[in-house]
Amino acid sequence: MEHRIALRRNMAQSLFEHGQITTTLPKAKNLRPFAERLILLAVRARSSQANDPAGALRARRRIEALLGDRAIIPKEHGDAYAAMSDAHRAKSLRMGSGRRYRTGEPRGRLEFTAESVLHRLIEKVASKFTDRPGGYTRIMRLSDTRIGDSSPLAVIQLVGDEQPPGAVAKPKKSARKRRADGRYALAIASSKKRSAKFRDSEAEAVSQA
């Protein structure tokens, strides 16, 4: 049970970070109500900041309890972050006091800092749904299946960031997938070859008779 809760939380964080994720259809259906609830809480926290600060704080704390928090490195600085040492990475993630950076803005000598997924959800994601009562996500089923158990795959997206079905890029085939496709094609070709030989032998037997 704890594993499922942690998996759903990580998937929700990735959804708010990237706008869409590809997963199995059952997981997408399980994630959708959880993500919708978090967005609704974020909309309430954002809309109550002026009139009800206490209510906004309660909503923020509830979101953090359900979602947790994770540092997001700006996409344009991903290569620079990957090339950093652990010490420099720590400086871009946390202040000298130990508190985590939240807004992702440059600070001091740092060219960039990390953004918290909680800040992304409330300030950027929820801002698009202020006047929307619900239906913040959608699920698109893909034609591909997962290797191993043949589970159906799907894309879950935030409404407004979605792409038409024809524009959704298919994930690149892994080496395992390519090998499996090669074995399948070889088996089909061998089967067709054996069938052709069998038909030829039957035709020859009939002609001799």
Backbone as a chain_set.jsonl record, in Angstrom:
{"seq": "MEHRIALRRNMAQSLFEHGQITTTLPKAKNLRPFAERLILLAVRARSSQANDPAGALRARRRIEALLGDRAIIPKEHGDAYAAMSDAHRAKSLRMGSGRRYRTGEPRGRLEFTAESVLHRLIEKVASKFTDRPGGYTRIMRLSDTRIGDSSPLAVIQLVGDEQPPGAVAKPKKSARKRRADGRYALAIASSKKRSAKFRDSEAEAVSQA", "coords": {"N": [[0.832, -1.208, 0.0], [1.905, 1.271, 0.855], [3.873, 1.519, -1.055], [2.353, 1.9, -3.39], [1.142, 4.347, -2.834], [3.4, 6.031, -2.728], [4.298, 5.726, -5.363], [2.159, 6.851, -6.812], [2.318, 9.465, -5.871], [4.847, 10.268, -6.86], [4.348, 10.094, -9.605], [2.409, 12.084, -9.895], [3.925, 14.346, -9.221], [5.719, 14.345, -11.387], [3.892, 14.762, -13.444], [2.995, 17.401, -12.926], [5.371, 18.687, -13.279], [6.185, 18.219, -15.967], [3.88, 18.429, -17.499], [2.687, 16.376, -18.912], [2.634, 12.792, -18.853], [3.663, 9.475, -19.742], [2.239, 6.388, -19.116], [0.972, 3.253, -17.801], [-2.412, 2.341, -18.647], [-4.183, 1.612, -16.437], [-2.744, 2.805, -14.275], [-2.782, 5.474, -15.026], [-5.526, 6.01, -14.852], [-5.831, 5.688, -12.121], [-4.228, 7.737, -11.178], [-5.459, 10.072, -12.055], [-7.859, 11.094, -10.487], [-6.498, 11.766, -8.123], [-4.61, 13.704, -8.955], [-6.399, 15.636, -9.877], [-7.63, 16.381, -7.486], [-5.476, 17.538, -6.102], [-4.925, 19.741, -7.749], [-7.301, 21.158, -7.466], [-7.131, 21.847, -4.732], [-4.883, 23.491, -4.936], [-5.873, 25.572, -6.498], [-7.753, 26.619, -4.725], [-6.012, 27.434, -2.681], [-4.632, 29.431, -3.988], [-6.638, 31.262, -4.714], [-7.547, 32.058, -2.254], [-5.644, 33.541, -1.002], [-5.726, 36.332, -0.564], [-8.234, 36.967, 0.682], [-8.642, 34.99, 2.624], [-6.227, 34.161, 4.343], [-5.538, 32.208, 6.238], [-7.021, 29.994, 5.408], [-5.834, 29.58, 2.923], [-3.281, 28.855, 3.742], [-3.832, 26.463, 5.078], [-4.677, 24.911, 2.904], [-2.306, 24.812, 1.413], [-0.66, 23.385, 3.185], [-2.026, 20.978, 3.239], [-1.722, 20.136, 0.607], [1.053, 19.774, 0.538], [1.276, 17.698, 2.375], [-0.026, 15.635, 1.026], [1.221, 15.529, -1.511], [3.938, 15.949, -1.122], [7.251, 17.281, -1.701], [9.463, 18.338, -4.268], [12.511, 19.033, -5.888], [12.839, 20.946, -8.827], [14.774, 21.209, -11.623], [15.454, 23.807, -13.862], [14.655, 23.283, -17.28], [16.283, 24.294, -19.33], [18.681, 24.49, -18.07], [19.515, 21.969, -17.546], [21.702, 20.448, -18.58], [23.886, 21.864, -17.586], [23.515, 21.514, -14.856], [23.854, 18.75, -14.656], [26.558, 18.528, -15.133], [27.705, 19.566, -12.891], [29.473, 19.428, -9.737], [28.773, 17.546, -6.718], [28.763, 19.306, -4.563], [28.332, 21.839, -5.751], [25.834, 21.355, -6.844], [24.303, 21.091, -4.53], [24.378, 23.723, -3.642], [22.779, 24.99, -5.534], [20.359, 23.924, -4.923], [19.687, 24.431, -2.255], [19.561, 27.075, 0.221], [22.049, 28.926, 2.113], [21.187, 28.716, 4.713], [19.978, 26.303, 4.753], [17.39, 26.025, 3.922], [15.144, 25.16, 1.298], [15.374, 26.229, -2.083], [12.707, 27.76, -3.907], [11.484, 29.181, -6.012], [12.986, 29.068, -8.345], [14.491, 31.119, -9.402], [17.419, 33.068, -10.359], [20.018, 33.498, -7.932], [22.166, 35.591, -6.203], [25.413, 34.708, -6.969], [24.673, 32.55, -8.377], [23.595, 31.096, -11.381], [21.197, 29.874, -11.766], [18.52, 28.477, -9.815], [16.861, 25.817, -8.012], [13.436, 24.894, -8.505], [10.534, 24.378, -6.557], [8.217, 21.674, -6.698], [5.812, 22.128, -5.499], [5.555, 24.916, -5.561], [5.464, 25.207, -8.343], [3.032, 23.939, -8.916], [1.074, 25.537, -7.562], [1.549, 28.213, -8.369], [1.866, 28.187, -11.182], [0.537, 26.018, -12.484], [-2.053, 25.937, -11.252], [-2.849, 28.526, -11.775], [-3.836, 28.559, -14.339], [-6.267, 27.385, -14.158], [-8.099, 28.819, -12.695], [-10.737, 29.729, -13.162], [-12.018, 27.418, -13.79], [-14.158, 24.774, -13.047], [-13.545, 22.076, -12.781], [-12.226, 18.97, -14.187], [-9.433, 18.912, -14.971], [-7.51, 17.365, -16.133], [-6.732, 14.978, -18.764], [-6.995, 11.779, -20.382], [-5.333, 9.896, -22.8], [-5.483, 7.051, -24.652], [-2.94, 4.901, -25.866], [-1.747, 3.102, -28.776], [0.275, 1.351, -28.348], [1.716, -1.267, -26.301], [2.999, -2.346, -23.107], [6.134, -3.955, -22.81], [6.482, -7.266, -21.701], [4.22, -7.59, -19.849], [2.248, -6.759, -21.496], [0.595, -4.587, -20.909], [-1.809, -2.017, -21.514], [-0.855, 1.18, -22.772], [-0.937, 4.688, -21.916], [-1.38, 8.254, -22.201], [-1.391, 10.772, -19.843], [-2.498, 14.017, -19.399], [-2.244, 17.529, -18.588], [-4.996, 19.652, -18.932], [-5.08, 21.976, -21.529], [-2.397, 21.855, -21.979], [-2.407, 19.788, -23.624], [-1.886, 17.676, -26.511], [-2.883, 16.992, -29.91], [-3.932, 13.63, -30.796], [-2.379, 12.668, -32.978], [-0.06, 14.111, -32.739], [1.313, 13.302, -30.564], [4.326, 12.159, -29.556], [5.721, 9.006, -30.126], [7.242, 6.857, -27.733], [10.765, 6.164, -27.831], [11.977, 3.078, -29.102], [13.222, 0.605, -26.975], [16.291, -1.32, -26.597], [15.584, -3.893, -25.921], [12.953, -3.997, -26.828], [13.392, -3.703, -29.579], [14.825, -6.048, -30.132], [12.867, -7.944, -29.506], [10.929, -7.318, -31.431], [12.387, -7.971, -33.708], [12.734, -10.762, -33.395], [10.076, -11.54, -33.52], [9.389, -10.766, -36.145], [11.127, -12.443, -37.548], [10.091, -14.937, -36.85], [7.562, -14.808, -38.037], [8.294, -14.606, -40.742], [9.59, -17.097, -41.079], [7.458, -18.802, -40.611], [5.772, -18.188, -42.761], [7.406, -19.045, -44.821], [7.597, -21.813, -44.352], [4.923, -22.479, -44.732], [4.632, -21.885, -47.444], [6.373, -23.801, -48.569], [5.022, -26.106, -47.793], [2.626, -25.863, -49.23], [3.641, -25.987, -51.832], [4.687, -28.61, -51.865], [2.352, -30.111, -51.552], [0.999, -29.403, -53.881], [2.729, -30.503, -55.773], [2.49, -33.215, -55.156], [-0.144, -33.698, -55.821], [-0.095, -33.206, -58.566], [1.559, -35.267, -59.457], [0.028, -37.441, -58.81]], "CA": [[0.0, 0.0, 0.0], [2.782, 2.438, 0.911], [4.543, 1.618, -2.356], [1.408, 2.467, -4.35], [0.977, 5.765, -2.507], [4.624, 6.715, -3.15], [4.317, 5.727, -6.829], [1.176, 7.832, -7.27], [2.854, 10.79, -5.555], [5.921, 10.572, -7.808], [3.748, 10.316, -10.913], [1.764, 13.401, -9.848], [4.991, 15.343, -9.296], [6.205, 14.381, -12.773], [2.833, 15.361, -14.257], [3.01, 18.85, -12.735], [6.648, 19.2, -13.779], [6.313, 18.123, -17.418], [2.615, 18.688, -18.183], [2.119, 15.105, -19.342], [3.487, 11.628, -18.667], [3.186, 8.236, -20.344], [2.23, 5.292, -18.155], [-0.045, 2.272, -18.173], [-3.772, 2.869, -18.548], [-4.699, 1.541, -15.057], [-2.073, 3.788, -13.431], [-3.289, 6.792, -15.417], [-6.869, 6.151, -14.276], [-5.672, 5.829, -10.68], [-3.601, 9.031, -10.912], [-6.288, 11.208, -12.455], [-8.578, 11.759, -9.396], [-5.529, 12.317, -7.173], [-4.095, 14.941, -9.535], [-7.501, 16.614, -9.898], [-7.816, 16.867, -6.113], [-4.369, 18.428, -5.783], [-5.103, 20.991, -8.496], [-8.4, 21.887, -6.826], [-6.581, 22.45, -3.515], [-3.99, 24.571, -5.339], [-6.723, 26.686, -6.935], [-8.289, 27.214, -3.498], [-4.929, 28.131, -1.984], [-4.291, 30.631, -4.753], [-7.741, 32.219, -4.691], [-7.837, 32.477, -0.87], [-4.494, 34.221, -0.42], [-6.049, 37.694, -0.145], [-9.401, 37.04, 1.556], [-8.58, 34.013, 3.71], [-4.847, 33.662, 4.411], [-5.481, 30.972, 7.023], [-7.511, 28.924, 4.547], [-4.81, 29.315, 1.908], [-2.193, 28.128, 4.4], [-4.299, 25.088, 5.299], [-4.658, 24.213, 1.613], [-0.91, 24.551, 1.079], [-0.158, 22.308, 4.04], [-2.66, 19.734, 2.806], [-1.066, 19.737, -0.642], [2.385, 19.257, 0.86], [1.111, 16.405, 3.036], [-0.422, 14.635, 0.024], [2.124, 15.481, -2.659], [5.349, 16.082, -0.813], [7.894, 18.346, -2.46], [10.602, 17.867, -5.042], [13.199, 20.114, -6.589], [12.786, 20.899, -10.288], [15.839, 21.987, -12.262], [14.967, 24.349, -15.144], [15.032, 22.432, -18.408], [17.375, 24.885, -20.107], [19.927, 24.368, -17.301], [19.694, 20.565, -17.192], [23.062, 20.005, -18.895], [24.812, 22.509, -16.646], [23.34, 20.867, -13.554], [24.428, 17.409, -14.73], [28.011, 18.636, -15.135], [28.157, 20.123, -11.617], [29.848, 18.539, -8.646], [27.716, 17.427, -5.71], [28.761, 20.51, -3.735], [27.68, 22.91, -6.499], [24.419, 21.01, -6.943], [23.675, 21.406, -3.247], [24.217, 25.176, -3.562], [21.661, 25.398, -6.383], [19.125, 23.369, -4.382], [19.351, 24.968, -0.932], [20.229, 28.287, 0.67], [23.043, 28.704, 3.153], [20.494, 28.354, 5.949], [19.46, 24.944, 4.636], [16.055, 26.042, 3.346], [15.13, 24.831, -0.121], [14.922, 27.238, -3.038], [11.357, 27.405, -4.355], [10.989, 29.905, -7.181], [13.787, 28.789, -9.526], [15.118, 32.339, -9.915], [18.846, 33.205, -10.023], [20.29, 34.12, -6.633], [23.566, 35.897, -5.983], [26.302, 34.292, -8.054], [24.108, 31.372, -9.024], [22.881, 31.388, -12.623], [19.846, 29.338, -11.623], [18.247, 27.697, -8.611], [15.807, 24.834, -8.205], [12.047, 25.291, -8.235], [9.821, 23.292, -5.902], [7.03, 21.248, -7.434], [4.676, 22.77, -4.842], [5.466, 26.262, -6.138], [5.031, 25.048, -9.733], [1.617, 23.584, -8.916], [0.208, 26.624, -7.107], [1.762, 29.467, -9.087], [1.836, 28.06, -12.637], [-0.512, 25.101, -12.94], [-3.364, 26.371, -10.758], [-3.213, 29.83, -12.342], [-4.549, 28.332, -15.604], [-7.568, 26.761, -13.89], [-8.795, 29.608, -11.682], [-12.162, 29.829, -13.492], [-12.485, 26.109, -14.265], [-14.654, 24.042, -11.872], [-13.035, 20.707, -12.718], [-11.755, 18.447, -15.464], [-8.136, 19.529, -15.209], [-6.634, 16.433, -16.837], [-7.373, 14.061, -19.687], [-6.228, 10.565, -20.656], [-5.386, 9.403, -24.17], [-4.959, 5.695, -24.755], [-2.034, 4.683, -26.987], [-1.876, 1.798, -29.415], [1.369, 0.499, -27.9], [1.591, -1.971, -25.026], [4.267, -2.489, -22.404], [6.78, -5.252, -22.973], [6.503, -8.076, -20.496], [2.858, -7.952, -19.448], [1.323, -6.258, -22.529], [-0.36, -3.629, -20.355], [-2.057, -0.891, -22.424], [-0.214, 2.434, -22.392], [-1.76, 5.888, -22.073], [-0.781, 9.546, -21.856], [-2.241, 11.644, -19.033], [-2.046, 15.381, -19.66], [-2.975, 18.661, -18.04], [-5.811, 20.314, -19.948], [-4.424, 23.207, -21.949], [-1.079, 21.459, -22.469], [-2.548, 18.552, -24.385], [-1.601, 17.671, -27.935], [-3.756, 16.067, -30.628], [-3.375, 12.277, -30.787], [-1.361, 12.464, -33.996], [1.156, 14.852, -32.42], [1.978, 12.703, -29.405], [5.478, 11.394, -30.033], [5.839, 7.679, -29.552], [8.527, 6.678, -27.066], [11.748, 5.426, -28.598], [12.032, 1.667, -28.775], [14.398, 0.16, -26.253], [17.006, -2.437, -27.239], [14.794, -5.1, -25.682], [11.804, -3.944, -27.736], [13.876, -3.955, -30.942], [15.134, -7.478, -30.247], [11.603, -8.674, -29.524], [10.314, -7.11, -32.741], [13.162, -8.739, -34.68], [12.396, -12.176, -33.244], [8.709, -11.719, -34.001], [9.416, -10.691, -37.607], [11.782, -13.657, -38.036], [9.158, -16.047, -36.682], [6.524, -14.659, -39.064], [8.889, -14.946, -42.034], [9.816, -18.543, -41.107], [6.151, -19.453, -40.727], [5.313, -18.021, -44.145], [8.263, -19.869, -45.677], [7.179, -23.202, -44.173], [3.606, -22.62, -45.36], [4.833, -21.907, -48.893], [6.943, -25.108, -48.912], [3.978, -27.115, -47.639], [1.712, -25.736, -50.363], [4.337, -26.484, -53.025], [4.776, -30.074, -51.809], [1.018, -30.639, -51.793], [0.688, -29.229, -55.315], [3.529, -31.465, -56.513], [1.916, -34.54, -54.927], [-1.41, -33.783, -56.589], [0.244, -33.292, -59.997], [2.107, -36.606, -59.72], [-1.075, -38.419, -58.722]], "C": [[0.871, 1.265, 0.0], [3.507, 2.639, -0.408], [3.625, 2.265, -3.385], [1.206, 3.956, -4.11], [2.195, 6.564, -2.973], [4.704, 6.796, -4.679], [3.35, 6.768, -7.377], [1.67, 9.255, -7.014], [3.944, 11.182, -6.55], [5.371, 10.842, -9.207], [3.07, 11.684, -10.968], [2.804, 14.51, -9.927], [5.52, 15.475, -10.718], [5.173, 15.015, -13.697], [2.847, 16.883, -14.14], [4.311, 19.469, -13.246], [6.667, 19.272, -15.303], [5.02, 18.43, -18.176], [1.938, 17.437, -18.691], [3.127, 13.995, -19.069], [2.844, 10.446, -19.378], [3.313, 7.12, -19.325], [1.214, 4.261, -18.615], [-1.432, 2.866, -17.943], [-4.339, 2.746, -17.132], [-4.052, 2.568, -14.128], [-2.552, 5.196, -13.753], [-4.673, 7.037, -14.816], [-6.807, 6.316, -12.76], [-5.091, 7.195, -10.307], [-4.549, 10.19, -11.12], [-7.068, 11.844, -11.302], [-7.657, 12.38, -8.357], [-4.983, 13.647, -7.677], [-5.172, 16.027, -9.56], [-7.721, 17.217, -8.512], [-6.72, 17.852, -5.731], [-4.509, 19.771, -6.499], [-6.22, 21.826, -7.882], [-7.932, 22.556, -5.537], [-5.665, 23.624, -3.851], [-4.775, 25.793, -5.802], [-7.314, 27.394, -5.713], [-7.219, 27.999, -2.751], [-4.592, 29.437, -2.682], [-5.38, 31.689, -4.648], [-8.018, 32.767, -3.289], [-6.704, 33.274, -0.248], [-4.848, 35.6, 0.128], [-7.158, 37.724, 0.9], [-9.31, 36.122, 2.77], [-7.177, 33.424, 3.786], [-4.732, 32.343, 5.187], [-5.958, 29.782, 6.192], [-6.504, 28.557, 3.463], [-3.653, 28.524, 2.5], [-2.59, 26.68, 4.665], [-4.264, 24.28, 4.004], [-3.231, 23.875, 1.198], [-0.351, 23.387, 1.9], [-0.769, 20.967, 3.652], [-2.025, 19.223, 1.519], [0.291, 19.125, -0.342], [2.304, 17.902, 1.543], [0.779, 15.309, 2.034], [0.645, 14.432, -1.043], [3.584, 15.393, -2.267], [5.94, 17.225, -1.614], [9.125, 17.773, -3.14], [11.21, 19.037, -5.789], [13.137, 19.888, -8.093], [13.899, 21.789, -10.83], [15.3, 22.521, -13.588], [15.516, 23.552, -16.321], [16.227, 22.977, -19.169], [18.721, 24.788, -19.382], [20.205, 22.913, -16.911], [21.107, 20.069, -17.44], [24.076, 20.601, -17.921], [24.725, 21.857, -15.272], [23.975, 19.477, -13.547], [25.953, 17.443, -14.664], [28.572, 19.157, -13.808], [28.64, 19.036, -10.667], [28.704, 18.488, -7.637], [27.615, 18.685, -4.849], [28.06, 21.663, -4.45], [26.189, 22.627, -6.69], [23.681, 21.38, -5.663], [23.446, 22.908, -3.105], [23.041, 25.655, -4.399], [20.321, 24.885, -5.857], [18.701, 24.046, -3.081], [20.164, 26.224, -0.624], [21.287, 27.924, 1.707], [22.43, 28.276, 4.467], [19.957, 26.927, 5.927], [18.064, 24.877, 4.039], [16.129, 25.832, 1.838], [14.71, 26.043, -0.956], [13.582, 26.796, -3.614], [10.964, 28.033, -5.682], [11.769, 29.601, -8.459], [14.487, 29.995, -10.106], [16.603, 32.358, -9.573], [19.023, 33.923, -8.684], [21.785, 34.354, -6.484], [24.413, 35.554, -7.194], [25.77, 33.088, -8.816], [23.334, 31.776, -10.279], [21.445, 30.887, -12.566], [19.745, 28.612, -10.286], [17.1, 26.731, -8.91], [14.444, 25.439, -7.892], [11.34, 24.116, -7.577], [8.568, 22.946, -6.703], [5.77, 21.85, -6.814], [4.467, 24.184, -5.385], [4.974, 26.192, -7.575], [3.521, 24.788, -9.795], [0.733, 24.792, -8.599], [0.332, 27.859, -8.004], [1.587, 29.349, -10.599], [0.711, 27.166, -13.132], [-1.887, 25.616, -12.524], [-3.802, 27.693, -11.358], [-3.996, 29.684, -13.647], [-5.971, 27.83, -15.38], [-8.399, 27.533, -12.864], [-10.301, 29.631, -11.914], [-12.733, 28.506, -13.984], [-12.916, 25.273, -13.067], [-14.107, 22.633, -11.732], [-12.583, 20.246, -14.086], [-10.417, 19.03, -15.858], [-7.185, 18.631, -16.004], [-7.441, 15.62, -17.843], [-6.428, 12.904, -19.981], [-6.427, 10.183, -22.11], [-4.739, 8.022, -24.205], [-4.101, 5.564, -26.007], [-2.229, 3.285, -27.557], [-0.796, 0.831, -28.948], [1.026, -0.182, -26.583], [2.967, -2.124, -24.403], [4.828, -3.884, -22.584], [6.75, -6.0, -21.643], [5.124, -8.541, -20.113], [1.802, -7.446, -20.421], [0.249, -5.333, -21.962], [-0.572, -2.478, -21.333], [-1.432, 0.392, -21.883], [-1.145, 3.609, -22.661], [-0.941, 7.111, -21.706], [-1.799, 10.314, -21.02], [-1.65, 13.047, -19.096], [-2.858, 16.38, -18.85], [-3.752, 19.323, -19.167], [-5.201, 21.679, -20.246], [-3.029, 22.95, -22.474], [-1.165, 20.253, -23.387], [-2.225, 18.767, -25.855], [-2.592, 16.749, -28.623], [-3.119, 14.692, -30.699], [-2.269, 12.063, -31.808], [-0.05, 13.142, -33.681], [1.899, 14.281, -31.23], [3.106, 11.819, -29.903], [5.527, 10.041, -29.337], [7.197, 7.551, -28.864], [9.474, 5.855, -27.93], [11.795, 3.974, -28.136], [13.339, 1.354, -28.053], [15.066, -0.978, -27.011], [16.219, -3.732, -27.076], [13.602, -5.162, -26.628], [12.231, -4.245, -29.168], [14.211, -5.427, -31.142], [13.86, -8.306, -30.319], [10.904, -8.531, -30.874], [11.05, -7.908, -33.818], [12.848, -10.229, -34.617], [10.997, -12.46, -33.775], [8.663, -11.7, -35.53], [10.06, -11.936, -38.206], [10.853, -14.858, -37.951], [8.055, -15.994, -37.738], [7.068, -15.066, -40.433], [9.115, -16.451, -42.167], [8.511, -19.295, -41.281], [5.617, -19.357, -42.148], [6.113, -18.908, -45.094], [7.865, -21.346, -45.584], [5.833, -23.453, -44.841], [3.739, -22.698, -46.878], [5.401, -23.252, -49.343], [5.893, -26.213, -48.841], [3.004, -27.071, -48.808], [2.352, -26.277, -51.643], [4.418, -28.004, -53.044], [3.421, -30.714, -52.062], [0.659, -30.539, -53.269], [1.466, -30.235, -56.157], [2.963, -32.885, -56.378], [0.65, -34.726, -55.738], [-1.103, -33.947, -58.069], [0.806, -34.677, -60.359], [1.032, -37.678, -59.676], [-1.908, -38.379, -59.992]], "O": [[0.615, 2.206, -0.751], [3.734, 3.769, -0.839], [4.074, 3.097, -4.173], [1.109, 4.737, -5.057], [2.049, 7.645, -3.543], [5.129, 7.814, -5.227], [3.69, 7.494, -8.312], [1.466, 10.145, -7.84], [3.959, 12.314, -7.033], [5.87, 11.718, -9.913], [3.15, 12.37, -11.987], [2.597, 15.506, -10.621], [5.745, 16.585, -11.2], [5.536, 15.727, -14.633], [2.725, 17.581, -15.147], [4.341, 20.646, -13.604], [7.113, 20.269, -15.871], [5.063, 18.67, -19.382], [0.723, 17.435, -18.885], [4.335, 14.235, -19.056], [1.632, 10.419, -19.59], [4.377, 6.929, -18.736], [0.654, 4.383, -19.704], [-1.598, 3.785, -17.14], [-4.938, 3.709, -16.652], [-4.734, 3.144, -13.281], [-2.711, 6.021, -12.853], [-4.962, 8.131, -14.33], [-7.642, 7.009, -12.179], [-5.415, 7.747, -9.256], [-4.449, 11.199, -10.422], [-6.961, 13.058, -11.13], [-7.991, 13.409, -7.77], [-4.901, 14.612, -6.917], [-4.889, 17.195, -9.295], [-7.967, 18.416, -8.38], [-6.992, 18.88, -5.112], [-4.241, 20.82, -5.913], [-6.11, 23.048, -7.786], [-8.291, 23.703, -5.27], [-5.662, 24.633, -3.147], [-4.38, 26.926, -5.526], [-7.368, 28.623, -5.671], [-7.478, 29.093, -2.249], [-4.298, 30.438, -2.028], [-5.086, 32.877, -4.51], [-8.648, 33.815, -3.144], [-6.791, 33.651, 0.921], [-4.33, 36.001, 1.17], [-7.041, 38.429, 1.902], [-9.845, 36.444, 3.831], [-6.958, 32.299, 3.337], [-3.932, 31.475, 4.838], [-5.379, 28.697, 6.259], [-6.336, 27.385, 3.124], [-3.106, 27.632, 1.852], [-1.776, 25.772, 4.498], [-3.871, 23.113, 4.001], [-2.971, 22.784, 0.691], [0.342, 22.518, 1.372], [-0.102, 19.935, 3.727], [-1.814, 18.02, 1.359], [0.645, 18.084, -0.894], [3.161, 17.045, 1.324], [1.247, 14.178, 2.172], [0.937, 13.301, -1.432], [4.389, 14.822, -3.003], [5.203, 18.053, -2.151], [9.747, 16.835, -2.64], [10.499, 19.923, -6.263], [13.354, 18.776, -8.573], [13.954, 22.981, -10.527], [14.738, 21.752, -14.367], [16.694, 23.193, -16.349], [17.088, 22.214, -19.605], [19.773, 24.977, -19.991], [21.039, 22.654, -16.044], [21.663, 19.349, -16.611], [25.007, 19.922, -17.487], [25.74, 21.671, -14.602], [24.568, 19.071, -12.548], [26.573, 16.491, -14.19], [29.789, 19.184, -13.624], [28.257, 17.872, -10.787], [27.778, 19.296, -7.7], [26.521, 19.086, -4.451], [27.279, 22.388, -3.833], [25.376, 23.551, -6.697], [22.573, 21.914, -5.706], [22.447, 23.332, -2.522], [22.371, 26.619, -4.027], [19.266, 25.349, -6.289], [17.51, 24.218, -2.825], [21.274, 26.416, -1.12], [21.404, 26.771, 2.122], [23.057, 27.564, 5.25], [19.532, 26.403, 6.956], [17.595, 23.796, 3.685], [17.073, 26.279, 1.187], [13.804, 26.786, -0.579], [13.344, 25.602, -3.792], [10.167, 27.447, -6.414], [11.264, 29.851, -9.553], [15.032, 29.911, -11.207], [17.015, 31.729, -8.598], [18.27, 34.838, -8.353], [22.58, 33.425, -6.624], [24.171, 36.04, -8.299], [26.371, 32.662, -9.803], [22.515, 32.694, -10.239], [20.573, 31.423, -13.25], [20.747, 28.193, -9.707], [16.451, 26.832, -9.952], [14.331, 26.381, -7.107], [11.526, 22.973, -7.995], [7.942, 23.817, -7.307], [4.775, 22.061, -7.507], [3.335, 24.597, -5.638], [4.16, 27.015, -7.992], [2.822, 25.357, -10.633], [-0.25, 25.039, -9.296], [-0.673, 28.476, -8.355], [1.196, 30.322, -11.242], [0.011, 27.509, -14.085], [-2.788, 25.72, -13.357], [-5.0, 27.964, -11.444], [-4.742, 30.589, -14.022], [-6.788, 27.844, -16.3], [-9.297, 26.97, -12.238], [-11.069, 29.559, -10.954], [-13.83, 28.482, -14.543], [-12.12, 25.074, -12.149], [-14.2, 22.049, -10.652], [-12.557, 21.028, -15.036], [-10.271, 19.58, -16.95], [-6.159, 19.102, -16.495], [-8.67, 15.577, -17.784], [-5.211, 13.034, -19.846], [-7.556, 10.148, -22.6], [-3.579, 7.86, -23.826], [-4.472, 6.048, -27.076], [-2.797, 2.404, -26.911], [-0.93, -0.379, -29.13], [0.153, 0.273, -25.844], [3.982, -2.041, -25.095], [4.099, -4.874, -22.521], [6.972, -5.41, -20.586], [4.866, -9.743, -20.052], [0.607, -7.665, -20.217], [-0.873, -5.294, -22.467], [0.395, -2.003, -21.929], [-1.476, 0.654, -20.681], [-2.025, 3.539, -23.52], [0.06, 7.018, -20.994], [-2.943, 10.487, -21.44], [-0.454, 13.24, -18.876], [-4.001, 16.12, -18.475], [-3.208, 19.532, -20.251], [-4.854, 22.434, -19.338], [-2.518, 23.705, -23.301], [-0.151, 19.751, -23.87], [-2.283, 19.883, -26.369], [-3.099, 15.817, -27.999], [-1.893, 14.581, -30.666], [-1.311, 11.343, -31.529], [0.976, 12.807, -34.273], [3.002, 14.727, -30.917], [2.862, 10.833, -30.6], [5.392, 9.947, -28.117], [8.193, 8.079, -29.358], [9.048, 4.965, -28.666], [11.671, 3.677, -26.948], [14.416, 1.782, -28.469], [14.492, -1.534, -27.948], [16.188, -4.567, -27.981], [13.273, -6.219, -27.165], [11.532, -4.952, -29.892], [13.919, -5.995, -32.195], [13.775, -9.258, -31.095], [10.353, -9.498, -31.4], [10.426, -8.456, -34.727], [12.711, -10.885, -35.649], [10.759, -13.493, -34.401], [7.978, -12.52, -36.142], [9.612, -12.436, -39.238], [10.821, -15.695, -38.853], [7.66, -17.029, -38.273], [6.405, -15.775, -41.19], [8.869, -17.025, -43.227], [8.447, -20.294, -41.998], [5.073, -20.325, -42.681], [5.568, -19.455, -46.053], [7.8, -22.045, -46.595], [5.62, -24.504, -45.444], [3.045, -23.481, -47.527], [4.98, -23.794, -50.365], [5.854, -27.119, -49.674], [2.598, -28.114, -49.322], [1.692, -26.942, -52.441], [4.243, -28.627, -54.091], [3.342, -31.753, -52.718], [0.089, -31.467, -53.842], [0.942, -30.765, -57.137], [2.95, -33.656, -57.338], [0.408, -35.804, -56.281], [-1.759, -34.727, -58.76], [0.548, -35.188, -61.449], [1.096, -38.68, -60.389], [-2.881, -39.123, -60.116]]}, "num_chains": 1, "name": "protein.A"}
